[in-house]
Amino acid sequence: MEKSIIVNNVAKRYKLYQKPSEKILDLLLPKSYGEEFFALRGVSFEAEKGDVIGFIGVNGSGKSTLSNILAGIVPPTYGDVTINGQTALIAVQSGLDNNLTGRDNIELKCLMLGFTKEQIKELEPEIIDFADLGKFIDQPVKSYSSGMKSRLGFAISVTIDPDILVIDEALSVGDKSFAEKCLDKMNEFKARGKTIFFVSHSVGQMKRFCDKALWLEFGKAKEFGPIEEVMPKYEKFLEEYKSMSKKEQKTFRQKGAELQSAYEPIT
């Protein structure tokens, strides 16, 4: 099978500052300010065309950071990402300008993706129909609910027909009927051999839609493989995690944060 994405030893470093002045000092002075924090720690995996891969893990595990790297929103600090095809990210508010109307956002995002005004004019009715926002399509996006922003973002991204789709919690907001509509569209993409990455806290959606899973824990790839092999292990972990006391959960998270701060990448 042809590879659509190859992720090789990817790490993403951020700096954590105790106060805003430290960030300015860190930029201006040779002395280092702030604490290093690795949202991703040496993640490697490959995706083939037609793969539908779910990113699983508790909050702070690195799922959204990896999604943004695959979509080209942020670069990795270390490691390499090879992408064969056009990628689109679907996340609440992703790429939307709150001060513009929904219709203006359609034009702006499509222009940024290289479509001509004539092509956008042809695509616009299909995007508006899928988003189903009614009169709100001509209202500023800042007046939209999270669900409405997700509708618009999803409608734009699927209509431009990307080769690789990255969906980050976009189906966690809004009504159930729209989520079903989105899943139908994603199944259509899946049947056409497109690669899809899916981030969701819904284990049910993951099991229903994905054929592979990447389990991230504190920025590290803990498991990667067929969904039927990885998901039972993750569900068992969730049961154990939820059965912990608040103090035990806090200790677990603190140990993870220490690992992310102490990580030394291989360069």
C-alpha positions, -999 to 999 in steps of 0.1 A, spaced: 0 0 0 11 36 -7 21 57 23 1 89 28 20 101 59 52 91 75 59 105 110 95 99 122 107 107 157 86 138 160 89 160 191 72 193 199 87 216 225 70 246 241 82 270 267 62 275 299 66 310 316 56 320 351 49 356 339 47 374 306 80 393 311 99 360 311 88 354 275 102 388 264 135 383 284 138 348 268 137 364 233 161 392 241 187 379 264 212 350 261 201 335 294 173 310 290 140 318 308 110 295 312 106 258 315 108 235 285 78 212 280 75 186 253 39 181 241 52 153 219 81 130 226 96 110 198 64 99 180 68 76 150 41 59 128 31 55 92 -3 58 76 -14 42 43 -39 55 19 -74 45 30 -64 43 67 -87 57 93 -67 63 124 -81 74 158 -59 94 182 -68 83 218 -55 94 252 -65 116 281 -64 154 280 -29 167 276 -16 136 259 -7 154 227 -35 145 203 -43 181 192 -6 190 189 -1 160 166 -32 169 146 -19 205 141 15 192 130 -1 168 104 -23 196 91 7 219 87 -6 244 113 25 241 135 60 226 127 76 199 147 106 210 168 124 177 161 118 149 137 103 147 102 68 145 87 64 133 51 29 141 37 17 129 3 -13 149 -6 -34 179 5 -44 180 42 -74 197 58 -79 202 95 -114 202 109 -116 216 145 -139 240 162 -129 275 149 -100 262 129 -91 288 102 -122 309 109 -121 347 113 -146 357 140 -151 392 125 -161 379 91 -194 364 81 -198 327 74 -200 334 37 -169 356 38 -150 329 57 -158 304 30 -143 327 4 -112 335 25 -104 299 34 -109 287 -2 -87 315 -15 -60 306 9 -61 270 -4 -56 282 -39 -91 281 -54 -101 308 -79 -131 331 -74 -149 312 -101 -142 278 -84 -154 292 -51 -186 305 -66 -193 269 -78 -184 253 -44 -202 279 -22 -238 265 -26 -226 230 -17 -207 243 14 -237 264 26 -261 235 21 -239 211 41 -234 235 69 -272 242 72 -268 275 90 -297 292 75 -296 330 77 -266 328 100 -244 323 70 -244 361 65 -238 369 102 -204 374 118 -188 341 130 -183 356 165 -221 353 170 -220 315 163 -222 288 189 -194 262 190 -216 238 171 -223 263 143 -185 270 140 -179 233 137 -206 229 111 -190 256 89 -155 243 94 -165 208 85 -186 219 55 -157 238 40 -131 211 47 -150 182 32 -162 201 2 -127 211 -10 -121 173 -12 -87 169 5 -65 138 3 -60 137 41 -86 147 66 -77 156 102 -108 158 125 -101 171 160 -131 169 183 -152 186 156 -181 161 162 -181 167 200 -202 198 196 -235 203 179 -265 180 175 -266 143 169 -281 145 134 -253 167 121 -227 143 137 -244 114 117 -243 135 86 -206 141 91 -199 104 98 -217 95 65 -195 120 46 -164 105 63 -175 70 54 -177 82 18 -142 95 20 -131 63 36 -146 43 7 -127 65 -18 -94 56 -2 -86 89 16 -66 89 48 -85 102 79 -72 110 114 -99 112 140 -97 127 175 -127 122 198 -134 114 234 -163 92 221 -150 56 223 -182 45 205 -174 68 175 -138 55 175 -149 18 174 -175 25 148 -154 45 124 -116 38 128 -97 8 117 -64 17 136 -56 36 168 -27 56 180 -27 58 218 -7 88 231 3 91 268 21 122 280 33 130 244 46 95 238 32 68 215 21 40 239 4 17 214 -3 18 176 -22 -9 157 -56 -23 147 -85 -7 167 -97 -40 179 -63 -46 196 -55 -12 210 -89 0 221 -96 -28 247 -62 -19 264 -71 18 264 -106 11 278 -90 -10 306 -67 19 314 -96 44 315 -115 21 340 -84 20 362 -78 58 358 -114 66 367 -113 43 397 -83 63 411 -88 89 438 -84 126 429 -50 125 447 -39 94 427 -50 110 394 -31 142 403 1 121 411 -3 102 378 -5 135 359 24 151 377 46 121 369 37 125 332 44 163 333 78 155 348 86 132 319 75 158 294 97 184 310 128 161 314 126 147 278 159 149 258 153 144 221 175 124 198 188 147 171 
